[in-house]
Every structure is written in C-alpha cells, then in structure tokens.
Amino acid sequence: MTIREATIAKLQQLPEPLLQQVSDFIDLLTDRQQHSPVIANPQSEFSKAWARWFDSVNCLEVIPTESASDYHY
C-alpha cells in the first residue's frame, strides 16, 4: 500500500467535521509549496556559489608591488 492509498483509507474513516480541517491543512501545504523556493540541497547551492567565486578570483591578474627594501627607517 502506498502512502497515498494509506492516507485515502484514513480519510475515508474520518467524520465530516474533521475532513474540513484536513482539507484546510492540505490547502495550506499546497499554498506554502507554491510560494516558497525549493532548494533540494542547500549545501550543494553553497558549494556551487563558492566554486563560481573561486573561478572568478582565479581569473584576476596579480600585479606585483614594490619590494619592501624601499622603506626608509
């Protein structure tokens, strides 16, 4: 029996007043899902962002500065 079938079996046993509460809850869950971004693996998204940052930094040109021997005491 799938989770869907088990849930439907439970719904069929509920009295009418409770069915309205379940229906309202389902509406709430559906609304939340539609209005929130879904990130399957947030850690993966951070890893991708860091990888893009390192790629962009690796392309920067390094310009040498003057040597430290130019300092006056």
Buried (B, 14 or more C-beta within 10 A) or exposed (E): EEEEEEEEEEEEEEEEEEEEEEEEEEEEEEEEEEEEEEEEEEEEEEEEEEEEEEEEEEEEEEEEEEEEEEEEE
